[in-house]
Amino acid sequence: MKFLDDKINNIRLEIQCHSHNIPIDIDECCTSSEPHLENFIPVIEKDLLNIISSLKSTSCLLDPVPTHLFKQALPKVGNSLLDIVNSSLSLGYVPNSLKLAVIKPIIKKPNLDPCELANYRPISNLPFIAKILEKIVFKQLCSYLQNNSIHEVFQSGFRQNHSTETALLRVTNDLLSALDRGSTAILVLLDLSAAFDTIDHAILLNRLENLIGIKGSALTWFKSYLSDRYQCVHLKNKCSYQSRVKYGVPQGSILGPILFTLYMLPLGKIIRRHGINFHCYADDTQLYISAKPNEDLCLNQITDCIREIRKWMTLNFLLLNSDKTEVLLLGPKLDKIDNIVVEIDGHLIIPGKTVRNLGVIFDSVLSFDVHICSIVKTAFFHLRNIAKLRNILSHADAEKLVHAFITSRLDYCNALLAGSSCKSLNKLQLVQNAAARVLTRARKFDHITPILSSLHWLPVKFRIDYKILLLTYKSLKGLAPQYLAELLIPYNPPRTLRSQEAGLLSVPRIRKNNALGKAFSYKAPQLWNNLPINIRDSDTLSVFKSRLKTFLFEQAFR
């Protein structure tokens, strides 16, 4: 516990050392005509039961009874619980017993030294009733933010229908469009140190009130939620002393992530002032800009933007980590571009050949070849271990391991791989083939197509097409981020089309090279227009998924 306390205090002291002589400029006013959230709406028993059933049955050390037993006892304790929750909402008060968290240290990456305390991330485990209360407030807060369009459009962290994949699809689409125009682009990935843990409560509450529009008992509730919080570390069946939480929002809580994104809300306004493209996923921020080969790459523009970002972060008790900030140059003939460096607080950052962006390895032409090789290497490592255990595993258990360690890696952000070379995709297919053989105990030279078909596994290429088409349908139905939906343009023909040609999308024209051919704005319309009309016209998402899977299976195994 002392290590965590000292770490946060040291970061805050370092930030304060940089904050001298920085003028304070807070422009976060919310006029009286703008929407307000004055109070939370009391919940009814039906909604409470639905929320409880949606939560996982994991227990906390602070729970008096295991969560699964608590759920079974709901018919007896439901009314009392409803009174507790609604009293908290109406009075703007969170009981102290619900503000104690047990910290479970989780190592950040499997390959890090487990003996080094700095390699752990503190994850808060809260009492189950606290999770219920947070979930109720979370749903009402999200509804208010969504109805009043308060969210940052390019913030994809912890938002419904948003993900790392949708974020990276938009970023790669913009970069590929620039490369298609013959431009060179620069991508800067900013890194923050312990961002969730250094948030200033006074600034957060001021932002909730003056920028978000939270007033009255709702604001009082958040003041109570953030005050008098305590935490302790539980490790190897031992608990540390209880330490008061002076700063930050609890990682692992339901409200912590959304409060963090609201804390970061003014950042978009700062970046837009410099005319730079950006995207955020929680505390991961990426900046990118492009220019023609004969034009200046606008390094001063990026440097000025980062300088202002750092100034804003310092005033908001966030520490920009220049040592972990990465830069990537993208485009043709990069060897002819000299002396490209980005300066952050006196540190000169030289572009690398690749960068890891939200778990995906980007290269200078967005081929994703290095990323695919990394997937293949890791997947085969895990597959060899599963194969060693296969004889003592049931089919169901082996299937769970394959999905957890192999399929999940093949499917993670696989929509980005739509334009990858056949050679690279074949490497991924070999992984899937090997996984299918391990699972079914097939021999090495058995024909793989019947095996994949019996498992109902779409081959890798068709899994990619499925993901793109799924995101396309969601974008057209308002179930995907706005920044993806705006990339899809309905086809408006000069004359009336036949009914089966309705609902088509316009396929953008490729200009200089085939870079745009790998982008979502090109691949999505291309695949969508080739679907039968009965699939495109599906009324619901579940119907669309069912029809699309059937169609792709017929295509893959005909």
N, C-alpha and C positions, 0 to 999 in steps of 0.2 A: 504494500500500500504506500509505503514511504517513497518508493521509486516513482510511482505514478504521480504522487503529489509533487515531488521535487521536479519531475520532468515538466509538468504544466507550469509550475511557478517559474522555472528557469526560462521557458519559452515566453511567458508573459513579461519577465524582466528584460529579455532580449528585445522584444517588441517595443517596450517602453523606452529603451535606450535609443531606438531608431525614430521614435515619435517626436523628439524635441524639434522645435522650429518648423513643424509641419502645420500649416494653417488648417483649421477645422472648417470644412465646407459641407454642411448637411442640408441637402435639399430633398426632403422626404415628406413634404406636407400633403395632407389629404384634406381637401376642402369639404365643407359641410354637405355639399350637393352630391358627393361621391358615396358609394354604398358603405354601410356600416354593419358590423356584426355585434349587436348589443348584448345578446344573451343566447345561451344554448337552449334548445327545445327539449323538454322532458321526454324521455323515451317511454314507450308502452311495453308491456310484458312480451308481446310477440317479437318486437324488434330486439329486445334484450336477449331473448332465447336464440334468435338467429345469429346475433353477434357472438354469443358464447359458443355456439356450435361451429362457427367459422374459425375459431381460434384453436391452435394445436393444443393437445392435451399434455404438453410438457409442464412439469412441475418445477417450482423454485424452492430453495432451502427455506425460504420464509413462509411458504404456504403451510397452514396448519394441517391440511389433509392433501393427499395426492389429487391432482386436477381431475383425473378420470372419476374418482369417487365424488368429488365436488359436483361434477356434471350429472352424475346419477342422482344426487340429492337435490337437484334443482326444483323438483315439484314441492319440496318442503321449505327450501330457503329462498326460492325465487322472489317472493314478495318482499322479503327483508332486503335482499340484494337490490331490488328495484328502488326501494326507499333510500338506500345508501347512495346509489348512483344519482338519482334525481335531486337529492339534497345537496350533493356536491356541485351539481350543475347550477342549481338555483341560487345557492349561497356563495358560489365562487370560491369554494374551499376544497382543498385536497388533504385528506387526513395524513398525518405524519407517518403512520404505519404503511402507507402506500408510496412513500417517497424514499424508502430504503432499498438499495439495490445490492445484489451480490455480483461482484465482478468475476467473470471467468476469463482469464487470459487465453487468447487464441493466437497461435503463431501466424504471422502475416503470410509467409510462403513456406512450403514444405522443405525447401532446400536451405533454409536459414538455420543458424546455430541455436538450438533450443536452450542453451545455457546463457544466452545473451538476452537480458530483460528487454532491451530496446526492440527486439524482434517480435514482441507480442502486442496484440491489439486488445484493449480492455472492452469486453462486451458485457453489458449490463443485463442481469437476469432479475426481473421484477416479480412481485407477487401476482398471482393470477387475477385477483380482483382489480389490481392496478392496470393490468393489460385490458381488462374489460372497459374500465373507465376511459382509458386512453383511446381505445378503438371507437367508442361512442363520440368522443370529442373530435377524433381524426375524421370520421365520416362527415360530421357537420361542417368542420373547417374546410375539407376538400370540396364539399358541395358549394360552400360560399365562394371559395377561390375560383372554382370552375364556372359558376353562374355569372361571375363578375369579371372573368378574364383577367385575373390578377397575376397568374403564374407567368414567369418568364417563358416565352415561346421556345427558346433554345435551351431550356433546362429539362433534361430527360430523367433525372434521378428521382426515384420514389414517386412516380406519377403513373396513374392508371393509363394503360395502353402505350406507355413509353418504356423503352428498354435500352440497354447498351447497343443492341442491334439496330434499332431505329435511329439512334444517335449517330452511329458509325455509317449507316446507309446514307444519311444526309451529308455528313462530312465528305465521304468518298465521292458522292454524286457531285458536290461542288468542286472538288479537286479534279475529278476526271473531266468535268466540263471545261475547266481551265486548261488542262493538258490537251483536250481536243481542239481548243483554239490556238494551240501552239505556245501557250504561256508556260512560264515557270512559276512554281508555287513554293511557299515556305509554310511549314506547320510547326507550331510551338506548343508543347505540352507542359503546362504549368503544374507544379507540385506544391502542396501545402503541408506543413508540419502539424500533426495532431489537431487538425482543423475543428473537429467536433468538440474537442476538449478545452479550447481556449476562448470560445464564444463568451462575450460579455453580456450578462443578463440584463443590465440596464439598457444597453444598446438594443438588444433583442426586443425588450418590452416597448421601447420607444418606437421601434420599427413596426411592431405589431399594431400599435395604436395609430401612428401618424402616417404610415405608408400602406398598411394593409387595411386599416379601418376597423380594428377590433376595439370595442368600447365596453362600458358598463360592467355587468357581472361576468361577461366572457373574458374581458381583460383581467378582472380581479382573479378569475380562476387560473389564468396563466401565471399571474404573479405568485399565487399560492403554489402552483405546480413547480415553479422554478426555485422557490425559497425553501430553506431548511431541508435540503436534500442531503442524504448521507449514503455512503457506500463502503463496502468492505470487500476484500479479496478472499476467494475460497480456492485453495489449492491443496491437493493431496490430503483431503479430509481435515484441513485446518483453516481457520478463519482469522484474518487480520483484525486489527482494531477498526472501528468505524470512523471514517473521515468525512468531514463536511465538504459538500460539493459547492465550491464558490463560483466555478465557471463551467461553461460547456453544457451540452445536452447529452443525455445518456445514449451511447451507442447500444443497439440491441433493443431499444424501446420502440414503441409504435409512433410516438409523436416526435422523437428526436430528429429523424431525417427530414421531415417536412418543415420543422422549425429551422433547421439548418439552411434549407433551400430558400426560405423566406428571409433569413438573415443575409443571404448572398444576393438578394433581389436587385439592389442598386448597381451591381457589377455590370449587368448588360448595358445600362445607360452609359456607363463610362466607356466601354469598348466601342459602342456604336458611334460615339463622338469622334473616334479616330478612323472610322470607315473600314473597320476590320471585321471579317467574318469570325464567328466564334460558336462554340457549343460547350455546354456544361453537363456533366453527369455528377451530381452531388458536389464533392470538392475537387473533382477533376475538371479543369478548364483547358480548352484548346483554342488557339488562335490560328487563323490562316488567311493568307492574302496571296494574290497572283499578279503577275505582270508579264508583258511581252518580252521576248529575249532581248530586244533592243532598248528596253526601258529599265529604269532603276527599279530594283525589287522592293523599294519602299522600306528598307531596314530601319530608317529613322522613324518611320510611321509606327512600326512594331515596337521599337525601343521606347518611343514616347508613350505608347499605350501601356506597355509593361511597367514603365516608371509610374504612371498614374494609378495602375492597378495596385502596385506595391504600396503606394502612398495611402490609397483607400484601405487596403488590408491592414496596414500598420495602425491606422486610426480605429480600425474595428477589431484589433487584437487577433489578427490572423497573420501567420508567418509564411511568406513565400520562400520555398526551399530552392535556392538556385542550384545546389549540387545535384538535385534530382530532376531539374527541368531539362527537357530534351527538345532538340530541334531536328527537323528533317526537311531536306530540299527535294522537290519533286519536279520531274520534267525531263525532256530530252537534252542531250549535250551538256550535262551538268559539269563535265570536266573543264569546260570553257569558262565557268563562273568561278572567280577567285575571291578570296578574302571575305567570305560570308560568315559572319559571327554575330551573335546576339548578346547584348550586354544586359546583365541583371545585377544591380547593386555592385558594380565593379567586377563581377565575374563574367568572363568571356566564354560563351557556350558555342562550341563548334558543331555543325550539323553532323549527325551520325549517318551510317548507311541504312540503318533500320531503327525504328522506335516501337515500343510496345504501347499500344493505345487501347485501353479498356480490355486488355486481354488478347488483343489481336496485333500481330506484328505487321507494321506498315513498311513497305520499301519504296524506293524512289519512283517507281512506275506503277505502283499499286497492283503488282502481279500476284501478291500474296504467296509467292513460291516459298519464301523462308518460313512463313507462318504455317503452311501446309506441311513442310518438312518437320517442323516442331511438333505439330499434332501427331504425325505418323510415328515419330520417335517415342513420344510419351505414351501413345495408345498401345504400341507394341510392347513397351515395358510392362504396362498394366496387364495386357493380354497374356503375356508369358506367365505372370504370377497367377492369373485366373486359371490358366491351363494346368498349372501344377496342382491346383486344388480341385479341378473339375471332377475327379473320381469320387470325391467325398461330398460333393454338392448335389442337391436336387436340381432339377431343370429350372424350377421357379427361382431358387436362390442364385443359380448361375446367371439366369436372365437379368436379375436385379443388378448383379455386379457388372455385367456387360453394359447395361444401360447407364449405370452410374459412372463407369470409368471409360467407356469406349464411345457409345452412341452419343452421350452428352457432349463429348469433344467434337465429334463429327458434325453435330448439329449447331454448335455454338456459333452464332453470327455467320452461318453458312450462306446467307443471302448475299454476303459480300463476295462470294466465290463464283458468282454467276459467269464472269468473264474469264475465269482461270483456264489455263491451257489444259488440253486433254491429258497431257503427260502428268500434270500435277493432280488432276482429279482421279486419274488411274491409281495414284499412290494411296489416296483416301479409300478408293474402292477395294484395294488389296487389304486394307485394314478391316473394312466391313466384312469382306469375304472370310478373312481369318477368324473374325469374331463369330461369324455364323457357323463355321466349322467347329470351333471350340464348343459352342453352345449345343450343337446337335451331335457332336462327336463324329462328324463325318470324316472320311478319309481325305488325304491331301489332294488327290487327283479326282475326287468326285465332282461332277459338274455342279457349279455353284448356283445357276439360275433356279433349278427346282428347290434348292435349299432356302434361298432368299424368299421365294414365293411362299413356301410352307410356313416361314416365320412371319409372313406379311410385312417384310422389310422392303421399302422402296430403295433401289440403288442410289448411290450418292448424288448423281446428277439430277435424278428426279426428286430427291429430298430438297435439293436447292431450288428447283422449279416450284415445288410445293410451297416452300417458305415465301418465295417472292410473290406467288399468286395469292397466298393467304394475306400477306401484307397489303397487296393491291386491293383485294376485296374489302379489307378493314378500312383502308384509306377512303374508298368510295362510299362506305357506309358510316363514316364518322367514328370509326372504332380505332383509329390510328392517329398519331400526332399530326397536327396541322402542317408541320414542315415537310411531312412526306406527302400528304394529300395535295399540296400545292404543286408538286412535281408532276402530277398526272392531269393531262388536259384532254377533255372529251373531244372526240373527232367530230368536226362539223363539216359535212360534205357540201359541195356546191348544189347538189340536188337531193331530193328525198330518197333515202335508201330503202331497201327491202327490210322487213321486220327483223330478219335474222342477222342483219348487219348493224342493228341499233346497239347502242351501249358500247361502241368501240372507243378506243383511246388513240390519241394522236401520237405517232412515233416520231421523235425528233430526228432531224437530219444530222448525220455525222459529217463533220467539217474536214479537219486536217488529217487526222489519223483515226485509229479504231478505239481510242481511249473512251469515248462516250458510249461505245458499244458494250462496255462493262458496267455502266451506271444503272441505277434503279430506274431513272427516268426514261431509259431506253429499253431495258430488259422487261420491265413490268408491262408496258403497253404491247410489246412484241409477244410475250407469252399470253397475255390476257386476250388479245385479238384472235388467237388461235384456239381458244376454248369454245366448245359448243355453247350455243345460246342458253340451253337449259341450265348449264352450270353458272354462267354469268348472271342469270336472272334468279338465282337462288334467293329465297326470301329471308332466310336466317343464316347465321354463321355456321351452325351445326349442320344444316342441310348442305351448305356450300362445301364444308370439309368432307362430308360423306361422298358427295358426287365427285369432288375433285380427286379424292383418293382412289375411287373406283376407276376414274378416267386414266389417271397416271399409272395405276397397276396394269390396266389393259395395254397402255403404251409400252410399259417396261417389259412385260412378260408375254407379249403376243408372239 
